[in-house]
Amino acid sequence: MATINENYNKLQGGYLFGEIARRTKNFIEKNPGMEVMRLGVGDTTRPLTPTIIRGLQKGVKRLANVKTYIGYQDAEGKEGNIRLLNAFIGFYKTKSINLKAKEIFINDGAKTDLANIQSIFGLDNIVAIADPVYPAYLDSTVIAGRTGKFIDGKYQDLVYMECNEKNGFIPDPPKQKVDIIYLCNPNNPTGAVATKKQLKAFVDYALKNKAVIIFDAAYVEYISDKSFPKSIYEIKKAKKCAIEINSFSKWSGFTGVRLGWTVVPMDLVIEGTKKGKINSLWSRRQGTMFNGACNIAQEGALAALSTAGQKESKKILIAYYMNNAAIIKKGLSKLGFKVFGGEHAPYVWVKTPSNLSSWEFFNKLLEEAHVVVTPGSGFGAQGEGYVRFSAFGDARNVKKAMKSIQKNLKL
């Protein structure tokens, strides 16, 4: 008799962004014709840049000709386009980081690998996540069966690393021993970015405890201050303890194209393994459960990594979204809100007024100003009392939202 994975029943309510969509839909149905300004979900809205479009078109044309047609990239389904792998090697060299092609795995977006990477580690491994943080880390840990029951707002057997105003929303390494540490830098949702010293503390911890860091680098290209690291491998010895997962989604607008990469260094060693073992496990996992990323998307990624592609993403896309972030931050600050982030990430983290809960303030913004944000409590217990504004919108819409808040929100 077939049975279900009971761990799904541990998940709390619906997925955060699904609940936001549900409440927004209900409001629109009750208020037909009312304009709603969406500054909630972190989905890109600007068109892909010219260089990337040409790359994607090239990929389409290659599939239309028998002489250039490509099916599966290789037997394991992970290596992908060798030209793209070499482009990644060159990309990391600009950061003074040396990688081998077999250490880079092309994926269909960071989220997939951030969840699936747990499959190569033992079920008794203790996981630590920042709080607040991107909910996919938490939910995938629950589904995998690495947590106990949900009691008083937290899961048993899961270590929460608190991010709050006191520590600048950058957590300290766990005080107890853990085996897997998820780090998102810059942090989603707070927009906080860690210094090299702060990341070194995690690397030192991982080396000492033979733990592994899962480093989500999806927003690193938004970091404007060169003193902040854009890769965990800028920290000495990080290759011995860290897996880095990245994506073109927020950098080059690939949220719908779906293309990213995961770095599993040959030097990575954990309890009971030798060099190369973790890399080979992930390679086997991908070969078994993944047939490779879209060939067309890989051509787009090659274009994104070109000199022209990187320049366009920075000047056309990143600059646009960060200007939106500046508008949001300035507008809310003028109204007296306590505002964080918005400098090295496209998110503005805002403390709710009058001790309102995150969802109460969400409802207030929607009903009075017709603006959709993301409740901070959806990112963890430490997110209660905050909301996240996303800068991934049309600039005109962002300006309308700020004017509506200034005019209609009853503070």
Secondary structure, DSSP 8 states (H G I E B T S, - for coil): -----GGGGGS-SS-HHHHHHHHHHHHHHHSTT---EE--S----S---HHHHHHHHHHHHHHTSTTT----SSTTS-S--HHHHHHHHHHHHTTT----GGGEEEES-HHHHHHHGGGGS-TT--EEEEES--HHHHHHHHHHT----EETTEETTEEEEE--TTTTT-----SS--SEEEEESS-TTT-----HHHHHHHHHHHHHHT-EEEEE-TTGGG---TTS-SSGGGSTTGGGTEEEEEESHHHHSTTTT--EEEE--TT---TT--TTHHHHHHHHHHHHH-----HHHHHHHHHHHSHHHHHHIIIIIIHHHHHHHHHHHHHHHHTT--EEE-SSSSEEEEE-GGG--HHHHHHHIIIII-EE-EEGGGG-GGGTTEEEEE--S-HHHHHHHHHHHHHH---
